[in-house]
Amino acid sequence: MAIFKDHNTTVKQLLGFIPEALLSNLSLTTRIDHYAKVLQGNKLFYLLLYGILDNDRLSQRTLEDTFNDSVFKMLFNLDENETVRRSSISERLSKVDPDYFKQIYDCIYEQFSRAYTSAERKKNNLIRVDSSMVSESVGKLMEGIDNKSGKKAVKYSIAFDGVLPCHSTVFTNPSYGNEDNALPEVVRGHIGKEADHQNIYVMDRGLQSTRTIAAFSKEKITFLCRSKENRKLVELGSFITEGMELDLGESVLVSDRKVQLYTGIPIHKNGKKYYSEELVDTPFRLVVVKSKGEDQKEYWLLTNDFQRSAAEISQAYRRRWDIEVFFRFLKQELNVSHLVSLNKNGIQVVLYMTLIVAMMLLMYKKANKIGYKTAKRRFAMEVRDLTIAMIVVQCGGDPGLFFKT
């Protein structure tokens, strides 16, 4: 078999994290199988899990071929005589309850996150939040967000703890094209999962609404985002003292101030809408750093965290880049930039399943200290060999003779 001697975790161990009892229980509580003749909830779960792993570009047609493949049925102990058509997969995705898959996703995340060390848990209080738009092949998408190409798009907004995706939301309503609407919903959705959290939510320039970040402070949500430069404000004081070290390593501290910000108040007059500027009472902290590169670019970092040092604030923002790498992994290795279903229901299901596969690959990558591409390749090799071993046993043979192990 594909034995990697330096590996600490195998695919077989990770597959053991799939909560079989939960799959069965959810089938009853969500009534997911009420009208299903062949594609019951657990079979659709296995089909999407294996399909995402086994195909470079997943589609309803490849899912049809996958379900009807003897190797897939052998791996998940399914009836060899059962078959399914693409049209049945399409209809099932459009009607199946996404909450079934969401609860499985939440359960697997909880199990994997228990493997974090205490140091990792402290680091993982930094939650990166960002979005990605998918518009490829969505000319027939009825509900979506208009993009620059004239097509409708779907927005995936994800919270990432540095190792695993800890929360996700699919947006198709046009109002969520604005990140000032989408990102706060993701943040509050994640907070709903964690009582007494100590997280700091890090975002890029998508979050700019003064009213939103003022609401965060009232709700005791700690945030850090990149602000637009030269934003209108009132300075209340500086945190830089005489003789203070301004060299932050990869950047230089330009200023660290306590500030108040302005917000626009809508005024309706003579049938027209105007905006009047109003100073918000809530104080914020504005940390401005300048990179040491050739461009010496300034970054305005806005937060309601007055406890961390300027160096820690700057470093926290730099670690936001982890979610950009994660999105690239989803697009390049798990093909999330392609929509398997044009129905929001199906889009949600496939996203949850993609994130479940992503978590398995990321834990495999983390435990075995390998790269993204290597993890995907070796994971697939182990799945293949596990299947072959089962076939050999089924035929009455000894897999040890075949694999020389």
C-alpha positions as CSV (number, residue, x, y, z in Angstrom):
1,M,0.0,0.0,0.0
2,A,1.0,3.7,-0.2
3,I,2.9,3.7,3.1
4,F,4.6,7.0,3.9
5,K,6.9,6.1,6.7
6,D,7.3,9.6,8.0
7,H,3.5,10.2,8.3
8,N,1.9,10.6,11.7
9,T,-1.7,10.3,10.4
10,T,-3.3,8.1,7.8
11,V,-6.4,8.5,5.7
12,K,-8.0,5.5,7.5
13,Q,-7.7,7.3,10.8
14,L,-9.2,10.5,9.4
15,L,-12.1,8.6,7.8
16,G,-12.8,7.3,11.2
17,F,-13.8,10.8,12.3
18,I,-16.9,10.6,10.1
19,P,-19.6,10.4,12.7
20,E,-21.6,7.3,11.5
21,A,-24.0,7.6,14.5
22,L,-24.6,11.2,13.7
23,L,-25.4,10.4,10.0
24,S,-28.0,7.9,11.1
25,N,-29.5,10.1,13.8
26,L,-29.7,13.1,11.5
27,S,-31.5,11.1,8.9
28,L,-34.3,10.8,11.4
29,T,-34.3,14.3,12.9
30,T,-34.0,16.2,9.6
31,R,-36.3,13.7,7.8
32,I,-33.7,13.9,4.9
33,D,-34.7,10.5,3.6
34,H,-38.4,11.0,3.7
35,Y,-38.8,10.9,-0.1
36,A,-35.5,9.5,-1.1
37,K,-35.5,6.1,-2.9
38,V,-31.8,5.7,-3.6
39,L,-29.9,8.8,-2.7
40,Q,-30.4,8.7,1.1
41,G,-28.6,11.3,3.1
42,N,-25.6,9.1,4.0
43,K,-25.2,7.9,0.4
44,L,-25.3,11.5,-0.9
45,F,-22.7,12.4,1.8
46,Y,-20.4,9.6,0.7
47,L,-20.9,10.4,-3.0
48,L,-19.9,14.0,-2.6
49,L,-17.0,13.1,-0.3
50,Y,-15.5,10.7,-2.7
51,G,-16.5,12.7,-5.8
52,I,-14.7,15.8,-4.6
53,L,-11.6,13.8,-3.7
54,D,-11.6,11.7,-6.9
55,N,-12.4,14.4,-9.6
56,D,-10.4,17.4,-10.7
57,R,-13.6,19.0,-11.9
58,L,-16.8,17.8,-10.1
59,S,-20.1,17.9,-12.0
60,Q,-23.5,16.1,-11.8
61,R,-22.4,13.8,-14.7
62,T,-19.2,12.8,-12.8
63,L,-21.2,12.2,-9.7
64,E,-23.5,9.9,-11.7
65,D,-20.5,7.9,-13.0
66,T,-19.0,7.8,-9.5
67,F,-22.1,6.4,-7.8
68,N,-22.4,3.7,-10.5
69,D,-18.8,2.7,-10.1
70,S,-18.1,-0.6,-8.3
71,V,-15.0,0.8,-6.6
72,F,-17.1,3.6,-4.9
73,K,-19.7,1.1,-3.8
74,M,-17.0,-1.2,-2.4
75,L,-15.4,1.5,-0.4
76,F,-18.6,2.6,1.3
77,N,-20.3,-0.8,1.4
78,L,-23.2,0.1,-0.9
79,D,-25.5,-2.2,-2.9
80,E,-23.9,-3.1,-6.2
81,N,-27.3,-3.1,-7.9
82,E,-28.3,0.5,-7.1
83,T,-27.8,3.0,-9.8
84,V,-28.6,6.8,-10.1
85,R,-29.0,9.2,-13.0
86,R,-27.7,12.8,-13.3
87,S,-31.2,14.2,-13.2
88,S,-31.9,12.5,-9.9
89,I,-28.7,14.0,-8.4
90,S,-29.7,17.4,-9.7
91,E,-33.2,17.1,-8.2
92,R,-31.8,15.7,-4.9
93,L,-29.3,18.6,-4.5
94,S,-32.1,21.1,-5.1
95,K,-34.3,19.7,-2.3
96,V,-32.2,18.0,0.3
97,D,-31.9,19.8,3.7
98,P,-28.5,21.6,3.9
99,D,-28.7,21.6,7.6
100,Y,-28.0,17.8,7.6
101,F,-24.6,18.6,6.0
102,K,-24.0,21.7,8.2
103,Q,-24.4,19.7,11.4
104,I,-21.9,17.0,10.1
105,Y,-19.5,19.8,9.1
106,D,-19.8,21.4,12.6
107,C,-19.3,18.0,14.3
108,I,-16.2,17.1,12.3
109,Y,-14.7,20.6,12.9
110,E,-15.3,20.2,16.7
111,Q,-13.6,16.8,16.7
112,F,-10.6,18.0,14.7
113,S,-10.2,21.3,16.7
114,R,-9.8,19.2,19.9
115,A,-6.4,18.1,18.4
116,Y,-5.1,21.7,18.7
117,T,-2.4,22.2,21.3
118,S,-2.9,24.9,24.0
119,A,-0.5,27.1,22.1
120,E,-2.5,26.6,18.8
121,R,-5.7,27.3,20.6
122,K,-4.4,30.7,21.7
123,K,-3.2,31.4,18.2
124,N,-6.5,30.3,16.8
125,N,-8.4,33.0,18.7
126,L,-7.4,35.0,15.6
127,I,-10.3,34.4,13.2
128,R,-9.7,35.5,9.6
129,V,-12.9,36.4,7.7
130,D,-13.1,37.0,4.0
131,S,-15.2,36.2,0.9
132,S,-14.8,34.9,-2.6
133,M,-17.1,35.2,-5.6
134,V,-17.9,32.4,-8.0
135,S,-19.4,33.2,-11.3
136,E,-18.2,30.6,-13.7
137,S,-20.9,28.9,-15.7
138,V,-23.7,30.6,-13.9
139,G,-25.6,32.2,-16.8
140,K,-28.7,30.2,-15.7
141,L,-28.4,31.1,-12.0
142,M,-31.7,32.7,-11.1
143,E,-30.8,34.2,-7.8
144,G,-27.3,35.7,-7.5
145,I,-25.1,38.8,-7.1
146,D,-24.5,40.8,-10.2
147,N,-20.8,41.1,-11.1
148,K,-18.7,43.2,-13.5
149,S,-19.1,40.6,-16.3
150,G,-22.9,40.9,-16.3
151,K,-23.4,37.4,-14.9
152,K,-24.8,36.5,-11.6
153,A,-22.4,35.3,-8.9
154,V,-22.4,33.4,-5.6
155,K,-20.5,34.7,-2.7
156,Y,-18.8,32.3,-0.3
157,S,-17.9,34.0,3.0
158,I,-15.7,32.0,5.4
159,A,-14.2,32.3,8.9
160,F,-10.8,30.6,9.2
161,D,-9.0,29.9,12.4
162,G,-5.6,29.5,10.9
163,V,-5.8,25.7,10.5
164,L,-9.5,24.9,9.6
165,P,-12.5,26.7,8.3
166,C,-14.7,27.3,11.4
167,H,-17.8,28.9,9.8
168,S,-19.2,29.5,6.4
169,T,-22.1,31.2,4.7
170,V,-23.4,31.2,1.1
171,F,-24.8,34.5,-0.2
172,T,-26.9,34.9,-3.3
173,N,-29.0,38.0,-2.4
174,P,-27.7,41.1,-4.2
175,S,-27.5,43.1,-1.0
176,Y,-24.6,40.9,0.1
177,G,-22.5,42.0,-2.8
178,N,-21.4,44.6,-0.3
179,E,-18.9,43.2,2.2
180,D,-20.2,45.6,4.9
181,N,-23.3,43.5,4.8
182,A,-21.8,40.0,4.4
183,L,-18.8,40.0,6.7
184,P,-20.7,41.1,9.9
185,E,-23.2,38.3,9.4
186,V,-20.4,35.8,9.2
187,V,-18.7,37.2,12.3
188,R,-22.0,37.1,14.3
189,G,-22.8,33.6,13.0
190,H,-19.4,32.3,14.2
191,I,-19.9,34.0,17.6
192,G,-23.2,32.2,18.0
193,K,-21.2,28.9,18.1
194,E,-18.8,30.0,20.8
195,A,-19.9,31.1,24.2
196,D,-17.5,33.4,26.1
197,H,-15.2,33.6,23.1
198,Q,-11.9,35.6,23.2
199,N,-11.6,35.9,19.5
200,I,-10.3,38.8,17.4
201,Y,-11.9,38.9,14.0
202,V,-9.5,40.1,11.2
203,M,-10.7,41.4,7.9
204,D,-9.3,43.3,5.0
205,R,-10.7,46.5,3.4
206,G,-14.2,45.0,2.9
207,L,-15.4,46.2,6.3
208,Q,-15.6,50.1,6.3
209,S,-19.0,50.9,7.9
210,T,-18.5,53.0,11.0
211,R,-22.0,52.1,12.2
212,T,-21.1,48.4,11.9
213,I,-17.8,48.6,13.8
214,A,-19.4,50.8,16.5
215,A,-22.0,48.0,16.9
216,F,-19.2,45.5,17.2
217,S,-17.9,47.4,20.2
218,K,-21.3,47.5,21.9
219,E,-21.6,43.8,21.3
220,K,-18.1,43.2,22.7
221,I,-16.8,41.9,19.4
222,T,-13.1,42.5,19.0
223,F,-12.2,43.3,15.3
224,L,-9.2,44.4,13.2
225,C,-9.6,45.6,9.7
226,R,-7.7,47.7,7.2
227,S,-9.1,51.1,6.8
228,K,-9.1,53.4,3.9
229,E,-6.2,55.8,4.1
230,N,-6.8,59.5,5.1
231,R,-10.2,58.6,6.6
232,K,-11.8,61.6,8.2
233,L,-11.4,61.4,12.0
234,V,-10.9,63.2,15.2
235,E,-7.7,62.3,17.2
236,L,-8.2,61.8,20.9
237,G,-4.6,61.0,21.8
238,S,-1.5,59.1,20.9
239,F,-0.1,55.9,22.3
240,I,3.4,56.5,21.1
241,T,5.7,57.6,23.9
242,E,9.2,59.2,23.9
243,G,11.9,56.6,23.2
244,M,9.4,54.0,22.1
245,E,10.7,51.4,19.7
246,L,9.1,52.1,16.3
247,D,10.8,49.3,14.3
248,L,8.2,46.4,14.1
249,G,10.5,44.1,12.1
250,E,9.0,44.0,8.7
251,S,7.4,47.4,9.1
252,V,7.8,50.7,10.9
253,L,5.2,52.2,13.2
254,V,4.1,55.6,11.9
255,S,1.3,56.4,14.4
256,D,-0.8,54.7,17.1
257,R,-3.8,56.9,18.0
258,K,-7.1,56.8,19.8
259,V,-9.7,58.3,17.4
260,Q,-13.3,59.0,16.7
261,L,-14.8,58.4,13.3
262,Y,-17.5,60.0,11.2
263,T,-20.5,58.3,9.7
264,G,-23.1,59.3,7.2
265,I,-26.7,60.0,8.4
266,P,-29.3,59.7,5.7
267,I,-31.6,62.8,5.4
268,H,-34.6,62.8,3.1
269,K,-35.6,66.3,1.7
270,N,-37.8,67.2,-1.2
271,G,-38.0,63.6,-2.3
272,K,-34.2,63.3,-2.4
273,K,-31.8,61.5,-0.2
274,Y,-28.8,63.3,1.3
275,Y,-26.1,62.3,3.8
276,S,-25.0,64.4,6.8
277,E,-21.8,63.6,8.6
278,E,-22.0,62.8,12.3
279,L,-19.2,62.0,14.7
280,V,-19.7,58.6,16.4
281,D,-19.1,58.5,20.2
282,T,-17.4,55.1,20.2
283,P,-13.6,55.5,20.3
284,F,-11.4,53.3,18.1
285,R,-7.7,52.7,17.7
286,L,-5.9,53.5,14.5
287,V,-2.4,51.9,14.0
288,V,-0.6,53.1,10.9
289,V,2.5,51.1,9.8
290,K,4.8,51.5,6.8
291,S,6.3,48.5,5.0
292,K,10.1,48.4,4.6
293,G,9.8,47.3,1.0
294,E,10.7,49.5,-2.0
295,D,7.2,50.9,-2.1
296,Q,7.1,51.8,1.6
297,K,3.4,51.4,1.6
298,E,1.3,52.6,4.5
299,Y,-1.4,50.4,6.1
300,W,-4.1,52.0,8.2
301,L,-5.2,49.3,10.7
302,L,-8.5,50.0,12.6
303,T,-9.4,48.1,15.7
304,N,-11.3,48.3,19.0
305,D,-8.5,46.4,20.8
306,F,-6.6,48.7,23.1
307,Q,-4.8,45.9,25.0
308,R,-2.4,44.5,22.3
309,S,0.8,46.3,21.4
310,A,1.1,48.0,18.0
311,A,3.5,45.2,17.0
312,E,0.9,42.5,17.9
313,I,-1.8,44.4,15.9
314,S,0.5,44.6,12.9
315,Q,1.4,40.9,13.1
316,A,-2.3,39.9,13.5
317,Y,-3.1,41.7,10.3
318,R,-0.2,40.0,8.5
319,R,-1.6,36.6,9.6
320,R,-4.9,37.5,7.8
321,W,-3.1,36.3,4.6
322,D,-3.7,32.7,5.8
323,I,-7.3,32.8,4.6
324,E,-6.1,34.0,1.1
325,V,-3.9,30.9,0.9
326,F,-6.9,28.8,2.1
327,F,-9.2,30.2,-0.7
328,R,-6.4,29.5,-3.2
329,F,-6.3,25.9,-2.0
330,L,-10.1,25.6,-2.3
331,K,-10.0,26.9,-5.9
332,Q,-6.9,25.1,-7.2
333,E,-7.1,21.7,-5.4
334,L,-10.9,21.3,-4.6
335,N,-12.3,23.3,-7.6
336,V,-14.6,25.4,-5.6
337,S,-14.6,28.0,-8.3
338,H,-17.0,25.7,-10.3
339,L,-20.6,25.4,-9.4
340,V,-22.0,21.8,-9.3
341,S,-25.5,23.0,-8.7
342,L,-27.2,26.3,-9.8
343,N,-29.7,26.1,-7.0
344,K,-28.8,27.8,-3.7
345,N,-29.8,24.7,-1.8
346,G,-27.4,22.6,-3.7
347,I,-24.7,25.2,-3.6
348,Q,-24.8,25.2,0.2
349,V,-24.7,21.4,0.3
350,V,-21.6,21.2,-2.0
351,L,-19.9,24.0,0.0
352,Y,-20.3,22.1,3.3
353,M,-19.0,18.9,1.7
354,T,-16.1,20.7,0.1
355,L,-15.2,22.2,3.5
356,I,-15.4,18.7,5.1
357,V,-13.0,17.3,2.5
358,A,-10.8,20.4,3.0
359,M,-10.7,19.8,6.8
360,M,-9.6,16.2,6.3
361,L,-6.8,17.3,3.8
362,L,-5.7,20.1,6.1
363,M,-5.5,17.9,9.2
364,Y,-3.6,15.3,7.0
365,K,-1.3,18.1,5.9
366,K,-0.8,19.5,9.4
367,A,-0.1,16.1,11.1
368,N,2.3,14.9,8.4
369,K,4.0,18.3,7.9
370,I,3.6,18.4,4.1
371,G,2.4,20.9,1.5
372,Y,-1.1,21.4,0.1
373,K,-0.5,19.6,-3.3
374,T,1.4,16.8,-1.7
375,A,-1.4,16.3,0.9
376,K,-4.0,16.1,-1.8
377,R,-2.0,13.6,-3.9
378,R,-1.0,11.3,-1.1
379,F,-4.5,11.4,0.4
380,A,-5.9,10.2,-2.9
381,M,-3.2,7.5,-3.2
382,E,-4.1,6.2,0.3
383,V,-7.8,6.1,-0.6
384,R,-7.0,4.2,-3.8
385,D,-4.9,1.6,-2.0
386,L,-7.5,1.3,0.8
387,T,-10.1,0.5,-1.8
388,I,-7.9,-2.0,-3.6
389,A,-7.1,-3.8,-0.3
390,M,-10.8,-4.1,0.3
391,I,-11.3,-5.6,-3.1
392,V,-8.5,-8.1,-2.6
393,V,-10.0,-9.2,0.8
394,Q,-13.5,-9.4,-0.8
395,C,-12.1,-11.8,-3.4
396,G,-10.6,-14.0,-0.7
397,G,-7.0,-12.9,-1.2
398,D,-4.3,-11.5,1.1
399,P,-3.6,-7.7,0.4
400,G,-0.2,-8.1,2.1
401,L,1.0,-10.3,-0.8
402,F,-0.1,-7.7,-3.4
403,F,1.3,-4.7,-1.6
404,K,4.3,-6.4,-0.1
405,T,3.5,-5.1,3.4
